[in-house]
Amino acid sequence: MAVTLEQAQRVGYTCLKALLRFAFMVANNLVAIPSYVLYLIMLQPLRMLDSKRFWYIEGVLFKWLLAMVASWGWWAGYTVVEWGDDVKAVSEDEAMVLVNHQATGDVCTLMMCLQDKGTVVRQMMWLMDHIFKYTNFGIVSLIHGDFFIRQGKTHRDQQLVLLKDHLEKYYRSRNRKWIVLFPEGGFLRKRRETSQAFAKKNNLPFLEHVTLPRLGATQVILKTLVAPQENGTPAGGDTVIKESKSKGLQWVIDTTIAYPRGDPIDIQTWILGYRQPTVTHVHYRIFPVKDVPAEPEALTDWLYQRFIEKEDLLTHFYETGAFPPPKGQTKAISREMTLSNLWLVGIQSLAFLSGGMWYCIFQYLYHCLF
């Protein structure tokens, strides 16, 4: 089949744009991430004198880094439309966010759509696969206090103990408010067949668009972070709760990400921007934590029900292009999430100026010493 001149030009333009975007991303990482680390090294005396203020500054820098990642997709035309409950209403409360997992772009989507939710991004903790520890962003997540979890039966029990210890040590001491996890334990395409076999064996619903979630991390988070009066379960971090005067975890935010035609965006597409502009749809449903059962069997049923509902939501979305309206309503209301280009340019400019500043400082020190 002959390739027309117009098609060749289009392919050439796409390749050139992808190359330029990749070069920009590399340069962005080379200045932004070292600057984040160096700023926090310089602020270590403040950490000893006033840790609360130190982690406030770290959170601001962390939010800016996530905004830079969001800008790569935003400028490629990868935007977000939100549905369901308005999570801004609980942005200052503690919440656990349960998200379905389809591809690496899910994390980028959350980095984008949570940018305009008040202090959420700078005060959130992520639970992610341990492999992310070895990416360029790994050092940032380590410093911020995110938790890297190893998958597999051989590691499961040990990882849950480590998660509990991690939450008790870092969650409230660093004034975290939201904790984000993917209960499916992996990407949809990798877990679907195993999940469906498990469902068939245990007489559970057959799911196509999500997989059955795993209980472990969710249960540990609830036991550790929920105040005793909320659901009758003693909080593992009870002493920490009293010291920080925290009300404990108050909400569970069930978050469902849907891509047009079920074709998820991966991190490579997010960076290179070779896919046509795409609108990702995110649906939220907020549950008071007091309505979440504490006992393992009841909690398992509750969690399964959330993902069965996700299946129904996604089935409706793929059939109609929209999420269904809430019960008792006739129309679903969507909200277009927007970012300020001026703000994104300002943050990117600050990153490159910081990189230049640190380069000059090290050049000066080098000449002074040698």
Summary of the structure (lengths in Angstrom):
residues: 370
radius of gyration: 21.9
end to end distance: 63.4
largest distance: 74.3
contacts: 1128
relative contact order: 0.16
helix: 58%
strand: 13%
